[in-house]
Amino acid sequence: MRWIIFVVIYVILDIYAYQAFKTVTRHSWIYFIYLALSLGVLGYLLYQFNVPEKQGLTGARSYAIGFFLAFFVPKLILFVLLFGEDLVRLVVSGFQKLAHSNADYSLPSRRKFVSQIAMGIAAIPFASLLYGMYQGRYNYKVLKYVLNFDDLPEAFDGYRITQISDIHSGSFDNPEKIRYGIDLINEQKSDAVMFTGDLVNNTASEMDPWKEVFSTISAPDGVFSVLGNHDYGDYVNWESATAKKANLEALKGVHREMGWNLLLDEHKKITRGSDAIAIVGVENWGAGFKQVGDLNKAARELSEEEFKILLSHDPSHWQEKVKKDQKKFHLTLSGHTHGMQFGIEIPGWFKWSPAQYRYEHWAGIYNEAGRFLNVNRGFGFLAYPGRVGIWPEVSVIELRKGPKPA
């Protein structure tokens, strides 16, 4: 039933889009190409979502989503603009009938320039979504932040952390681009690298082609990591609970093979002489997602005064639990949202994404009462095989001792 409703909505939008094409051109071959592409995209999506696929929203299915969005979003824009014009046309014709009751009733024809403007506006997301699939998904950006803390241990003044998140290795298809991204990580020469979950989309085997290259990520104090909601294999059907458990254990083993310190509701300390900071890592805890992380267990034996960096995949954990915790977690590193892989960002001036309607904290640095959160936009991608405006991110955070600048 839901597919029938979906197709009906798509057809309604298509009717308006087709009207726009008919208004701006009289070439029948353009109509044919448009209809063939539109129906082809819809058919491909329906086919991909009605055949079994263990890997979920990856591979051919993700490309079906991508091409569908590239056609659907422009049609939605055309519908809004042209439906608005229809309302105006109805109002105008209604006034004409009231003013001239004996005159022939006629609905004004659709104006060509309105269709041209609508199609011009719709072309922007169409081109952007295709570009996001072709180039945007590997358009890595290094974002740098300096955070000040009054109680940062003296020896860690200037300590640098590189954060990555949401690798989603099952979506990768370009080894050269992935090596470039990893080179960017290592070029930051940070003291530690921290990964905040979703190594894979569903299964540990997704990392088989990528373990060697990700093993090259290094830092003097090591690589620390946690699990994300996708790492537990909850989004595919398993033959048995035993198989699902074995997959999770295999994934934990991948972290070890790459030399990463996987923190499972536990912490480790980094020392500089008599000073130390604690790296705390919890399993996934998210509002509306898997909630297995145990913050109390992870920070057991740590005092409120000790400087703590928390790795927690889902930023809703910070909102719901972490920022109110009496133990005071100075800096929390999260990911999960991907910034919805779509949005507009003008640094220091404007930031928008559909992600903000789901998450209060969805990208970048947040600060409440001296407790900081960084939400990394993600290294990889999922479902839509691209990124538009919200680019894949390598975060570099420098810790400084002193009050927050005014």
C-alpha positions in Angstrom: 0.0 0.0 0.0 2.8 2.5 0.9 4.4 1.9 -2.5 1.0 2.8 -4.2 0.8 6.0 -2.3 4.4 6.8 -3.1 3.9 6.2 -6.9 0.7 8.3 -6.8 2.6 11.3 -5.3 5.4 10.8 -7.8 3.0 10.9 -10.7 1.2 14.0 -9.4 4.6 15.8 -9.2 5.5 14.4 -12.7 2.3 16.0 -14.1 3.4 19.4 -13.0 7.0 18.9 -14.2 5.7 17.7 -17.6 3.6 20.9 -17.9 6.6 23.0 -17.3 8.5 21.2 -20.1 5.5 21.6 -22.5 5.3 25.3 -21.7 9.0 26.1 -22.5 9.5 23.8 -25.5 7.5 22.4 -28.4 10.0 19.6 -29.2 8.2 16.3 -28.7 11.6 14.4 -28.4 12.4 16.3 -25.2 9.0 15.2 -23.7 9.9 11.6 -24.6 13.4 11.8 -23.1 12.0 13.4 -19.9 9.3 10.7 -19.5 11.7 7.9 -20.2 14.2 9.1 -17.6 11.5 9.8 -15.0 9.9 6.4 -15.4 13.2 4.7 -15.5 14.4 6.3 -12.3 11.1 5.4 -10.5 11.2 1.8 -11.9 14.9 1.3 -10.8 14.1 2.5 -7.3 11.0 0.2 -7.0 13.0 -2.7 -8.3 15.9 -2.1 -5.9 13.6 -1.9 -2.8 11.6 -5.0 -3.7 14.5 -7.4 -4.2 16.4 -8.9 -1.2 19.7 -7.2 -0.5 21.7 -8.0 2.6 23.7 -4.9 2.5 20.8 -2.5 3.1 21.2 1.1 1.7 24.5 0.5 -0.2 25.6 -0.5 -3.6 23.1 -0.4 -6.4 20.3 0.5 -4.0 22.1 3.6 -2.8 22.5 4.7 -6.4 18.8 4.2 -7.0 18.2 6.5 -4.0 20.7 9.1 -5.4 19.2 9.2 -8.9 15.7 9.3 -7.5 16.5 12.3 -5.3 18.2 14.1 -8.2 14.8 13.9 -10.1 12.4 14.0 -7.2 13.7 17.2 -5.4 13.5 19.4 -8.6 10.0 18.0 -9.3 9.0 19.0 -5.8 10.2 22.5 -6.3 8.4 22.7 -9.7 5.2 21.5 -8.0 5.4 24.1 -5.3 6.0 27.0 -7.7 3.6 25.9 -10.4 0.8 24.9 -8.0 1.3 28.4 -6.5 0.7 29.9 -10.0 -2.4 27.7 -10.4 -3.8 29.2 -7.2 -3.2 32.7 -8.6 -4.8 31.8 -11.9 -7.9 30.5 -10.1 -8.2 33.6 -8.1 -7.8 35.8 -11.2 -10.3 33.9 -13.2 -12.7 34.0 -10.2 -12.5 37.8 -10.0 -13.0 38.1 -13.8 -16.2 36.0 -13.5 -17.5 38.1 -10.6 -16.7 41.4 -12.4 -18.2 40.3 -15.8 -21.0 37.8 -15.0 -22.0 37.6 -18.7 -18.5 37.1 -20.1 -17.2 33.7 -21.1 -15.4 32.0 -18.2 -11.8 31.1 -19.0 -8.8 30.1 -16.9 -5.7 32.1 -17.9 -3.1 30.0 -19.6 0.1 29.1 -17.8 2.7 31.8 -18.3 5.9 30.7 -20.0 8.2 32.9 -18.0 6.9 31.3 -14.7 7.7 27.9 -16.0 11.2 29.1 -17.1 11.9 30.5 -13.7 10.7 27.4 -12.0 12.8 25.2 -14.2 15.8 27.4 -13.6 15.4 27.1 -9.8 14.8 23.4 -10.0 17.9 22.9 -12.1 20.1 24.0 -9.1 19.3 21.0 -6.8 19.3 18.6 -9.8 22.8 19.6 -10.8 23.9 19.7 -7.1 22.7 16.2 -6.3 24.4 14.8 -9.4 27.6 16.7 -8.5 27.4 15.4 -4.9 27.4 11.8 -6.2 30.2 12.4 -8.7 32.5 14.5 -6.7 31.1 15.8 -3.4 31.3 12.5 -1.4 35.1 12.6 -1.5 35.5 16.4 -1.1 37.2 16.2 2.2 37.6 19.3 4.3 39.9 19.8 7.3 38.1 22.0 10.0 40.2 23.4 12.8 39.1 24.6 16.2 40.8 26.0 19.3 39.1 25.3 22.6 40.0 26.9 25.9 39.7 25.3 29.3 40.6 26.8 32.7 41.3 23.4 34.2 43.3 21.8 31.3 46.4 20.3 32.8 49.4 22.5 32.1 51.3 19.8 30.2 48.4 19.5 27.7 48.3 23.1 26.7 48.4 22.9 22.8 47.4 19.2 22.7 46.0 18.4 19.3 43.3 15.9 18.5 42.2 14.7 15.0 38.6 13.4 15.0 37.0 11.4 12.3 33.6 9.7 12.4 31.1 7.6 10.3 33.5 5.9 7.9 30.7 3.6 6.5 33.3 1.6 4.6 30.6 -0.5 2.8 29.8 2.6 0.7 33.3 3.2 -0.6 34.2 2.5 -4.2 37.3 4.7 -4.8 40.6 3.5 -3.1 42.5 6.5 -4.5 40.2 9.0 -2.9 40.2 7.1 0.4 44.0 7.2 0.5 43.8 10.9 -0.1 41.5 11.3 2.9 43.7 9.2 5.2 46.7 11.2 4.1 44.9 14.4 5.2 44.3 12.8 8.6 48.0 11.9 9.0 49.2 15.3 7.7 47.6 17.0 10.7 50.3 15.5 12.9 48.0 15.5 15.9 48.9 14.0 19.3 46.0 11.5 19.1 43.3 10.4 16.5 39.8 9.7 17.7 37.1 7.9 15.8 33.5 8.2 16.9 31.7 5.2 15.5 30.0 3.6 12.4 33.0 1.9 10.9 30.7 -0.1 8.6 27.2 0.0 7.3 26.2 -3.4 8.5 28.9 -6.2 8.5 32.5 -6.5 9.6 33.5 -7.9 6.2 32.9 -4.5 4.6 36.3 -3.5 6.1 38.2 -6.3 4.4 39.3 -4.1 1.4 40.1 -1.1 3.6 41.8 -2.5 6.7 45.3 -2.1 5.4 44.9 1.6 4.4 43.1 2.6 7.6 45.8 0.9 9.6 48.2 3.6 8.4 46.4 6.2 10.5 48.8 6.9 13.3 49.5 9.4 16.1 52.0 9.5 19.0 49.4 8.7 21.6 47.5 6.3 19.4 44.0 6.0 17.8 41.0 5.7 20.0 37.6 4.5 18.8 34.1 3.6 19.8 31.1 1.8 18.2 28.2 3.5 16.4 24.7 2.3 15.8 25.5 0.7 12.5 28.3 -1.3 13.9 26.0 -3.6 15.8 24.4 -5.1 12.6 20.9 -4.1 13.6 19.8 -3.1 10.0 20.1 -6.5 8.2 18.5 -9.9 8.7 20.8 -12.5 10.3 20.5 -16.2 10.1 20.6 -16.4 13.9 21.5 -14.3 17.0 24.7 -16.2 17.1 25.7 -15.0 13.6 24.9 -11.4 14.5 27.0 -11.7 17.7 29.9 -13.2 15.7 29.8 -10.3 13.3 30.0 -7.8 16.2 33.0 -9.7 17.7 34.6 -9.7 14.2 34.2 -6.0 14.0 35.8 -5.4 17.4 38.6 -7.6 16.0 39.0 -5.2 13.0 39.7 -2.3 15.4 42.4 -4.4 17.1 43.9 -5.5 13.8 44.2 -1.8 12.7 45.9 -0.9 16.0 43.0 1.1 17.3 42.1 1.3 21.0 38.4 0.4 21.0 36.8 1.7 24.2 33.8 -0.3 25.3 32.4 1.6 28.3 35.9 2.2 29.6 38.6 4.8 29.7 42.3 5.2 29.3 44.7 7.9 30.5 47.3 9.8 28.5 50.0 11.2 30.7 52.6 13.9 30.4 54.8 13.8 33.5 52.6 14.2 36.5 49.7 15.5 34.4 47.0 13.3 32.7 43.8 13.5 30.7 41.3 10.7 30.5 39.9 9.4 27.1 36.5 7.9 27.9 34.6 5.8 25.4 31.0 4.5 25.5 29.1 2.1 23.4 26.2 3.6 21.3 23.6 5.6 23.2 21.1 7.6 21.1 17.7 9.1 21.5 15.6 6.9 19.2 18.5 4.5 18.5 20.3 1.8 20.3 21.0 2.7 24.0 23.7 0.3 25.4 26.3 2.8 26.4 27.0 3.0 30.2 28.5 6.4 31.0 28.9 5.6 34.7 30.8 2.4 34.0 33.0 4.1 31.5 34.0 6.9 33.9 34.2 4.7 37.0 37.1 5.8 39.3 37.4 9.2 37.5 36.9 12.3 39.7 35.0 15.4 38.7 38.3 17.4 38.6 40.1 15.1 36.2 40.1 16.4 32.6 38.0 14.1 30.4 37.4 13.7 26.7 34.3 11.6 25.9 33.8 9.6 22.7 30.1 9.0 22.2 28.7 8.4 18.7 25.3 10.1 18.9 25.2 13.8 19.9 21.8 13.3 21.5 23.7 11.5 24.3 25.3 14.8 25.2 22.0 16.6 25.2 20.2 13.9 27.2 22.9 12.7 29.7 26.4 13.9 29.3 26.3 17.7 29.7 24.3 17.3 33.0 26.6 14.6 34.4 28.2 15.6 37.7 31.6 14.2 36.7 31.9 17.0 34.1 33.0 15.8 30.7 35.0 18.7 29.3 34.9 17.7 25.7 32.5 15.3 23.9 33.3 14.1 20.4 30.3 12.7 18.4 29.2 12.1 14.8 26.2 10.2 13.6 24.2 13.0 11.9 26.3 13.3 8.7 24.8 16.8 8.6 22.2 14.8 6.5 24.9 15.0 3.7 23.0 18.0 2.3 22.8 21.6 3.3 24.3 25.1 3.0 27.2 26.4 5.0 28.8 29.8 4.9 31.4 29.7 7.7 30.8 32.2 10.5 27.5 33.4 8.9 25.0 30.7 7.9 24.5 27.0 8.5 21.4 25.0 7.4 20.6 21.4 6.8 17.5 19.2 7.2 19.4 17.5 10.0 18.6 20.5 12.3 15.0 19.5 12.4 15.9 16.1 13.9 19.0 17.0 16.0 19.5 20.1 18.2 23.3 19.6 17.8 24.1 18.3 14.3 27.4 19.8 13.1 30.4 21.7 14.5 31.2 23.0 18.0 28.7 23.6 20.8 29.4 25.0 24.2 27.3 25.0 27.4 28.8 26.2 30.7 32.3 25.3 29.5 31.3 21.8 28.4 32.1 21.4 24.7 30.6 19.1 22.0 32.0 18.6 18.5 29.7 16.9 16.0 31.8 15.7 13.1 30.0 15.7 9.8 31.4 12.3 8.9 34.1 10.8 6.7 31.9 8.6 4.6 28.3 8.5 3.3 25.3 6.3 3.5 22.0 5.8 1.5 22.4 8.9 -0.8 25.9 8.1 -2.3 27.1 11.7 -2.2 27.3 15.0 -0.4 26.1 18.5 -1.2 27.2 21.5 0.8 27.9 19.3 3.9 31.3 17.9 3.0 33.2 14.9 4.5 35.1 16.2 7.5 38.4 15.8 9.3 38.2 17.8 12.6 41.3 19.1 14.2 40.9 20.4 17.8 43.6 22.1 19.7 43.2 22.3 23.5 44.5 25.4 25.2 44.7 26.3 28.8 43.0 29.6 29.7 39.6 31.2 29.7 37.3 31.1 26.7 38.0 34.1 24.5 35.3 36.8 24.7 
